[in-house]
Amino acid sequence: PPAPPAPPAPPAPTPTATPTPAQATLAPGAKPKLTKTLALPITCPPGTACEVSGTVTVGGKTLARFTRERIPAAATRTLRLKPAASVLRTLKRKSSVTATVTIATARAGSTRQTVRITLPRS
């Protein structure tokens, strides 16, 4: 009699990908306002708390910076940034400006977003 067929070899295990940490971003639908301070809502993805640093620039000039701000997981925190008085004097004639916000999240890289900042009429 013929020999029984050999059992099929088990499939090789698939390697598990290490998850990359998510980055903090501006809160969806955020409408930052600039008075004497800039209210900038930043959101952290669920799963892990974020530590963020970054800059807000208008026309290539730095409007404000923030460093090592801690945001709980799945939360939104409004950062209050104080721009220089000279920048406020320059911008006060406009009703709104387009700013670039660069947010660097510890261990997750950085994101660059453009946002429209409204300025109150003086």
N, C-alpha and C positions, 0 to 999 in steps of 0.2 A: 504494500500500500504506500502511496505517496505521503511525504512528510506534511504535517499541517503548516499552513502559511504563517510566517512570522508576524507578530502583532505590529501595527504601525508605530513608528517612533512618535513620542509625544512632541507637540510643537514647542519650539524654543520660547522661553519667556520673553515677553516684550518689555523693554526697559521703561521705567516710569520717568516721565519728564519732570524735572524740578520746576515748580511753579515760579514764575517771575513775579516779584512784588508789583502791585499796581501803583500807579502814580497819582498824586494829588492833583486836582484841577480846580479851575474856577467853578463855583456852584452853577448848575444849569439855570439859565434865565437870569443870571446875576446882572444887576444894574448898579455898578459902583458909582458913588457920588463923591464929589470933591468939594469940601468946604474948607475949613482949616485943617481937617484931616481927611484922608482917603479911606473910605470904608470898602474893604476888599473881601468878599465872601469866598472862602476856599473850602472845598469839600475833600474828604478823605474816603477812599473806597472801603467797603466792608472787609473784615478779616484781620486787619492789623492797623495799629495806630501809625500815624505819619509824623515825620519831622521834616519841615519844609523851610527852605530859604529861597530868596529870589529878588528880582528887581522889577520895577515898573518904569518903562521908558516911554517918552513922548518925543517923536521927531529925533531920535538918536540921543536925547539927553535923559539922564536918569532923574525920574520924578521922586521915587522912594525905593528903599531897600528894606528887606526883612530877613532875619537870620534865625535859624533853629527854633521855629515856632512849632509847638506840639499840637497835633489835632487828633482827637480820639477816632477810633475806627468807625466808619459809617456815619460820621458827623460832619456838620458844616460849622466853620468858625469864621467870624468876621474879624479880620485884622484891621486895626486902626493905625494907619501909617501917616506920619507927619512930614509932608514935603517942605522944602525950603521956601522961605517967604519970597525970595526972588522968582521962583518958579510960579508961585501963585499970582504974583503981580503980572507976569508975562501972560498967563493963561486967562486972567479975569475978563478979558474982552470977548472971549469965545463962549458959546453956550454949551459946546461939547467938544471933546477931543478923542482921537483914536490913540489908544495906548497899547503897547506890547507888554504882556506880563510873562515873565520867565519864572517858572516854578521848578525848583530842584528838590526832589524828594530823596531823602537818604535811602540808599540801597536800591533805588528804583529808576534812577535817571532823571531827566528833566523834560518838561513840556513848555512849549511857547504858544501862547494864545493871544489873540487880538481882541480887545474889548473897547466899547465906547463908554467914556466916562462923562457924565453930565456935570456941568458946573452951574451953580445957582447964579441968578442975575443979582448984581450988586446994586 
